């Protein structure tokens, strides 16, 4: 792992790529201190199987700690997202192809498995046959889609694959009345109603029919795919993929058949998508056209990009955050913790030196109590309501934040003023910014307690998620476990 | 004395971009174990010549023959597999891969195991992987201590400029070429590094046994390494011979300095 290119607000550090920067590179990587540095060093020293165990071993105990419903919501969907992300990571992360039709391959896998094991055609193949067959068929489909697009690079490939993805959705929506010359009408996909009652996978007679069994099955599949991809990445093929992502012309002149390898990456990713789709379809006991549309595509891209394109562990971490964060934020208490936690951490991380930080925090607390005391004395209605937050947050908030009895209108005004205040703060510098930040943070808490917290199931959740992603993007533009990419001529 | 074997032979090669004739009717050859320099002012067509030989461009006319077989029309990776490797004037390393991986990636065409074999860790994949690593280390060791040890696992972008040039040569060597095409290996180097490159090119022939075709602007380097020098101007060969013959050739002086300097004589 490598340090970030020096951010613009630290002009004293040499720019990436200059001679001083090159000379100090080794020293800089050795210098990683603090908790993150320690974790990074331990992580670097772990053997590959150790890294895998870090994810898999704790995860294996989850069924004993969670209800079945939570196991599905948190663990199983995370694993599915991670599996889908691993396939996309081959295409996007290793080979650098912008494939926007990826989810159609997942959908093809789900429908394919449904056709082989559901009442639709009365088939019930064993999973040990059906799942590999579906994966291979999807890889072949990927090959067929990739063949005409192999000359297309960059943006054009994105358009063509996006078109394919949309065409797939339209096709499965309408493939319930195909006319064949001799067979007559064939209902292939169930049309808008989809395929339902897909049978659970049955391995040599052992049926995966409970949530817990599904969980261990998908966890095993995840560990298997992760291991295989690790070896693939370290092989001649993996190196060739990464080389052509870096510089296709140089790769071509260094004996790498670029077109063939792009096609291979495309088909390989599609095969993995089909494999995941088959399991996903059987878990959902159905395949429906709307499931495999752009929404899921964006989610999986978010998993890969957030985790760090090209990093296997990053995909796992990205899946955990993308799946669990929105679920956790449904609760008002969790949302509050995140809201106040992020603000506090940002202040702790950004305000320097320590003396200024102490004065700032003291000023913030005093400001709140002062406003609260004045309001309490002058207009008691402004502090009459109770806090939404529960637990340890409830007491301090009721003494600190203004909670009017009829908050709707005043909170709306506060929201508008808050946005203006945030814009103002970003325009100020130095001590002026810090002074302006005190009432802004207080106003933020006011708007949060009176307006946003009442809508945690809806808009607020998305606002918070967006803010979280923006914060992570600023902290690590290359993704959480990604490596900073450097391009210098 | 029997004539030495012709390794690379260009016969009447021509190339135009639109109406611009970049190379016209070029005949030249490189013999086995020879070091040939190509010189000429900017825009003379030297890099285009390399792009034609390595298959990045296809000649409009003429034939390019490597060891008796025409290589016109082959894909660049096939030509490299036949034994023509090159470096680039503007460095084109795989910057975000490690130093060792750069050299390992260039051995793709030399090896055969599939991605499925690699995922299952089958014997052939493991054996080839060991061979790839060993050859990469051997090629990097050719450059003394500069690309050794802890540098193996550092990303290529962390290397200094001169070391990047060395790594590009190591990467080209890893394709086990019969002829090495070096495009301005001394460009951007200081005098000490330039001197070192001159010795290195000599070693590439004497120790590694490569035949070398080199584009170079630095006349000290050209003088120090060349068996034969070919001078190009406006895509045409204007002189060929030993360094002294070419350096005193009237047309070469004219091409570099303009006609005024030749008239004085």
Interface residues (C-beta under 8 A of the other chain):
Chain A: X2 X17 X19 X22 X23 X25 X26 X228 X229 X231 X232 X234 X235 X236 X237 X238 X239 X240 X242 X243 X246 X247 X249 X250 X251 X252 X253 X254 X255 X256 X257 X258 X264 X268 X483 X485 X486 X487 X488 X489
Chain B: X54 X56 X75 X76 X77 X80 X81 X85 X86 X88 X90 X91 X92 X93 X94 X95 X96 X97 X101 X104 X105 X106 X107 X108 X109 X110 X111 X113 X114 X115 X118 X119 X120 X121 X125 X128 X129 X132 X150 X154 X155 X157 X158 X159 X160 X171 X172 X175
